[in-house]
Amino acid sequence: MKAIKIILTQTTANYRQPEQIKLRSTFPLPPVSTILGGIHKATRWGKYHPIHIGIKGEYGVLSRRTYTNQYVYDRIQYDRGYFVRFTAPNAFSNAYVQIAKPLMGGALGKRKLRTGEGFVVFEKEMLDNFFSMKDELEKINNELKELKTARIKETKGKGLTREEKRLARKPYDEKIENLTVRKDELNFELSHYQSFEKIPMMVDLLNDIKLTLHLVASSPEDYRDILECIYDIKSFGRSEDFINVETVEELDYSIAESGTIKESIYIPKSECKFFEREGGKKMGGTVYYLNEQYHINERRQRIFNKIPCLYTSNVNLKERGERTFVDETGELFVLIN
């Protein structure tokens, strides 16, 4: 049996715990989904390829930093938030022009974006133009409603033929078409405007990380693809958490009968019964529910399969396990999934 052994380092990383909001806390080691995602992206596989993964490693220190996150509202807020115009709302761009920002400490009920009350206005002309378009759009919607009602009344109950109805409705249809074109233009221009909040956040960062990964693929083709593309993996965690691959080896492995794991490691809870601390002491550590494969539900949400694992270190294999193996260099690893 073959396994790919990868040793890599990272200067810093945050393997985000999905339940956290204001504090972006981190797993001590990357979860299975992070490794799977990096490999699938690098190999450009169009569908899921099963890969069994063992993860262990160490980090130097855990630090905490503060940063500012931006939350965009799903609609314009007229009494709160920063009011901006994005230069390209349908593109992957964060460039915007700041039109107004709320005064610190002002009561929500006393802020009025239209007049600028309770706001610091930077671009008065753009603010006036926005509300001018909003007023024009409201007027067009009212006119369209009246025209559509009049169009129906023009031919209803008069016993007209299909051609006579078409001719009678033609003046209304032309006006409706012209107004609809203008409505689409206004909606497109108004889509450039958004409200968002700047919220201070904290992020936990692991520093001086060294990871050892063991990958067991399901086919010779998958092994080949991984070995060819492993250096195309740029980061684990955030996009700026770059990795440095030190060694890649394809090794034989077999079931382990005994041995010691010094590094920190994820061990599936079902496998913990085969391990013990030095001196026969009971296993200890922190239980994490690690994301693995996911499926898309009817609401287009990712639903992950979660694997309960014990994060621990300095453990001895007391008897032959079900997921614990040893490679040809004598190093033990545990396959999580």
Salt bridges, closest charged atoms under 4 A:
ASP74 OD1 - ARG75 NH1 3.95
ASP79 OD1 - ARG80 NE 3.04
ASP128 OD2 - LYS124 NZ 2.92
ASP135 OD1 - ARG114 NH2 3.15
GLU136 OE2 - ARG182 NE 2.84
GLU163 OE2 - ARG166 NH2 2.58
ASP173 OD1 - ARG151 NE 2.56
GLU185 OE1 - ARG182 NH1 3.29
GLU189 OE2 - ARG85 NH2 2.78
ASP204 OD1 - ARG64 NE 2.72
ASP222 OD1 - HIS49 ND1 2.91
ASP225 OD1 - ARG224 NH2 3.33
GLU240 OE2 - ARG238 NH1 3.31
ASP241 OD1 - ARG238 NH2 2.76
ASP252 OD1 - LYS2 NZ 3.02
GLU257 OE2 - ARG320 NH1 3.19
GLU263 OE1 - LYS56 NZ 3.93
GLU278 OE2 - LYS262 NZ 3.14
ASP327 OD2 - HIS214 NE2 3.01
GLU331 OE1 - LYS5 NZ 2.45
GLU331 OE2 - LYS56 NZ 2.90
